[in-house]
Amino acid sequence: MKSGLFWRTFFLLAFFIAASMAAWVASYRIVEQTPRANQIAAQVVSIVTITRAALTHSAPDLRRELLFDLSSNEGLRVYPLESTDRVKPPAASRMMETIEGNVRAALGEDTRFARTVNDVAGFWVSFMIADDEYWLMLDRERVEGSSGVQWLGWGAVTLLLSLLGALMISGLINQPLARLTAAARAVANGQRPAPLPERGPTEVREANLSFNHMVDDLERVESDRAVVLAGISHDLRTPLARMQLELEMAKLPEAAHQGMQSDLEQMDAIIGQFLDYARPTDSTQFVQVDLSSLMQQTAQEISRLQNVHVHVEIDDHASIMANPVDITRIVNNLVENARRYGRKKGDERVDIDLSCRLDGDRVLLEIADHGDGVPEEEIDRLLRPFTRMDQARGQANGAGLGLAIVDRIVRRHGGKLQLSNRKGGGLLIRISFANAKKRH
């Protein structure tokens, strides 16, 4: 979330802020350029007029003192204009053109301008006293105002503050979404997340409130379903036990006795599947389970069966945090599924591959058979409840909950289950769990 929506929101806000700043600066400079040029021109005309009047009407013996006062107090300097002066004209710009036009209109078309005279930088403007021509030099800041470096500095500070604001806004927008995503992921894994805070903006508060109500409703539905199925199990198994007793006491032919016995066992197995599917998983009861030992034990047990060959590849010390009963149930379920349906047509022997290996901070559990596999377009359907792939995997006894139970238990343990066809034929089931030792 953070690397996706957070940064996209941040960069979008940053782009619009930067574009708005650039548009504002450009608009400001365009709008204020003409009034500012007129103001500067009026100021230059006033300074030149006052300076010329002061020099014209002052006593000759006091002019030197007057020039000194203008230089020290006002930053104005007056020099005679010589034909040998080295003059550099002002930089061309629309603003400077306006200033020069207004000043010439007031002081005369012969007025000259310069940015350096004899390598002395400033804003130079010429004026006449009688038949003598002089230079009046003003500080460049009076005309140029803020320099480009100052504009750049102000813009950089403003942009930095704006980007920090965009970062905070992105966090405020995405933090509730990140919390909601984490809580939804926990619900998908069969866990109960901590209640989301029911505060903040109206939209966030209502979304969190609705999500908390949904979690409560799901937990209540889960609890009610477990109670209902437990009651159904009790109500069904009581007559099944009575039928089992009557069957043992009845004097029936051997074939009929075995058929009814098989039917009763199948009915009991279906009820057990329903209970396994509905049984909740309590993560607070998780302990460290040695998956390597469990797989070794399972391999030894199944290898004793007739016409079953097991190939084992098990790393040592692979352990996970889990409910031991649930993990044993899914391993036995998958191995039994491979034993029943992993035989190719015409073969008597069943080949099963059992693998348990460490992969960084994960433990990978793989169970594969060498049968006919499953059509690729049907693989996703195998994890759905009440799905039975009779044509591809043979006639199954049960309600089609075997793999759905496994997937449910794996997700509640924070794992991931994947189904695929094995190269060379057969179904490969891969389960990934967090390594308990790496976690600690």
C-alpha positions, -999 to +999 in steps of 0.1 A: +000+000+000+027+024+009+047+018-022+016+021-044-012+044-035+008+064-009+035+074-033+011+080-062-009+103-040+022+121-028+036+126-063+002+137-077-001+163-049+035+174-054+030+178-091-001+199-087+016+220-059+046+226-081+025+235-111+003+258-090+034+275-077+049+280-111+016+293-125+013+317-095+048+331-099+044+335-136+010+352-132+024+374-104+054+386-124+032+393-155+005+411-136+028+432-114+054+439-141+038+470-157+027+487-125+061+481-109+079+494-140+058+526-139+065+530-102+103+525-107+103+550-136+084+576-115+109+571-087+139+575-110+124+606-125+117+621-091+153+613-079+168+628-110+146+659-109+153+665-072+190+659-075+193+682-105+173+709-087+194+706-056+226+709-075+213+738-096+202+759-067+229+751-042+258+774-036+289+764-055+310+760-023+283+736-009+279+713-039+308+690-028+292+686+006+258+680-010+272+652-033+288+636-003+255+636+016+236+621-014+262+594-017+264+584+020+227+588+029+208+581-003+232+559-022+232+584-051+263+593-069+267+620-096+295+620-121+303+641-152+295+622-184+326+618-205+328+607-241+354+582-231+332+565-206+330+527-211+293+520-210+273+488-210+236+491-217+210+475-193+199+439-200+170+438-224+136+430-209+100+441-212+102+457-178+134+477-186+118+489-219+089+503-200+111+520-174+133+536-201+103+547-221+086+564-191+119+581-180+126+594-215+091+607-217+097+628-186+134+637-189+139+638-227+146+615-255+184+620-251+184+604-217+208+575-216+209+544-195+236+520-185+242+490-161+280+497-158+300+528-165+338+524-164+332+489-149+312+503-119+279+484-116+246+502-108+216+517-125+230+547-145+208+574-160+220+606-176+206+641-171+215+677-181+224+708-160+226+737-184+248+724-212+266+699-191+257+662-190+260+641-159+255+605-148+233+597-118+240+563-104+214+544-082+217+512-065+207+484-088+184+469-061+161+499-064+153+490-100+157+452-102+139+444-069+142+407-060+170+388-078+165+355-095+185+338-067+161+352-041+131+340-061+148+306-063+154+305-026+119+315-017+105+291-042+126+262-029+115+269+007+079+271-003+081+240-024+098+221+005+071+231+029+045+222+003+060+187-002+061+181+035+024+190+036+018+167+007+036+139+026+015+145+056-017+146+035-008+113+018-001+097+051-034+109+065-053+096+034-035+062+031-031+053+068-068+044+073-067+024+040-035+006+051-052-003+085-083-015+066-063-036+042-043-053+071-076-060+089-092-074+058-062-096+052-064-109+087-101-117+082-092-136+050-067-156+069-093-166+095-081-143+122-099-117+142-082-083+138-082-056+164-111-032+161-104-003+137-105+031+154-139+047+149-127+083+148-115+107+122-133+121+091-169+110+086-161+087+056-132+069+075-152+066+107-182+051+089-161+027+069-143+015+100-175+012+119-191-009+091-160-031+090-161-037+127-197-046+125-190-070+096-162-087+116-186-091+146-213-105+123-189-130+106-177-142+140-213-147+151-221-165+119-190-187+124-200-195+159-236-202+150-225-225+122-202-244+145-230-249+170-255-259+143-231-284+127-221-298+162-258-303+168-264-320+135-234-342+141-248-353+175-283-358+160-270-378+131-244-399+148-268-411+175-290-430+149-259-440+131-245-457+162-279-473+168-279-486+132-243-499+136-254-518+167-284-533+150-263-542+120-239-561+142-268-579+159-286-587+126-279-620+109-273-608+073-253-623+045-217-613+045-219-592+013-249-573+026-233-568+060-201-554+044-220-531+021-241-516+049-210-513+071-193-493+043-223-470+039-223-463+076-186-455+076-190-433+046-218-414+063-197-410+095-168-397+074-189-371+057-202-358+090-166-356+102-157-336+071-184-311+078-172-307+114-136-303+102-146-276+077-166-256+103-142-260+132-126-226+141-089-222+145-076-205+177-042-189+169-036-183+206-032-220+210-004-223+184+028-241+194+060-249+176+054-280+154+083-300+140+071-304+104+102-325+095+094-351+121+057-351+112+065-357+075+090-385+083+065-402+105+038-399+078+062-413+052+070-443+074+033-450+080+022-448+044+052-468+031+039-498+051+008-499+029+007-524+000+015-511-035+026-477-022+060-463-029+071-431-012+100-408-023+111-385+006+131-353+005+129-337+040+152-310+055+160-312+092+146-287+117+117-273+097+092-260+122+062-238+121+039-222+147+006-240+143-021-262+158-006-297+158-040-314+153-048-292+123-014-297+107-016-335+111-051-334+097-040-316+065-009-338+059-030-370+064-057-356+042-034-348+013-014-380+016-046-401+016-059-381-013-027-389-033-029-426-023-065-429-034-064-409-067-027-408-077-027-441-095-026-442-133-050-463-151-037-499-153-011-494-126-012-512-093+015-492-075+010-456-063+040-433-063+040-404-039+066-377-034+069-360+000+090-329+003+096-306+032+124-280+028+135-247+041+134-217+018+147-186+036+121-175+061+095-200+047+089-237+050+077-254+018+057-286+020+050-305-012+029-336-018+027-350-053+014-381-070+022-397-104-014-401-116-033-386-144-035-351-129-064-327-133-074-306-164-058-272-162-091-254-165-105-273-135-076-268-110-090-236-094-123-254-088-107-281-066-104-257-036-141-249-037-163-267-011-184-296-024-163-299-055-156-335-067-135-341-098-149-376-104-138-380-140-103-368-135-095-382-100-118-412-098-149-417-077-145-400-043-161-410-010-171-379+008-187-345+003-160-329-017-146-309+013-111-325+016-091-298-002-114-270+009-107-281+045-069-281+038-071-246+022-091-232+051-066-245+077-036-233+057-050-198+054-058-196+091-022-205+098-010-176+075+002-200+048-005-203+011-016-233-009-010-238-046-022-266-069-006-275-102+000-305-125+033-322-119+057-325-148+054-361-160+018-364-147+001-362-114-011-334-091+014-313-071+002-296-039+026-270-025+020-253+009+041-224+022+043-216+059+064-191+079+095-206+094+090-206+132+127-203+139+132-174+114+102-157+130+117-158+164 
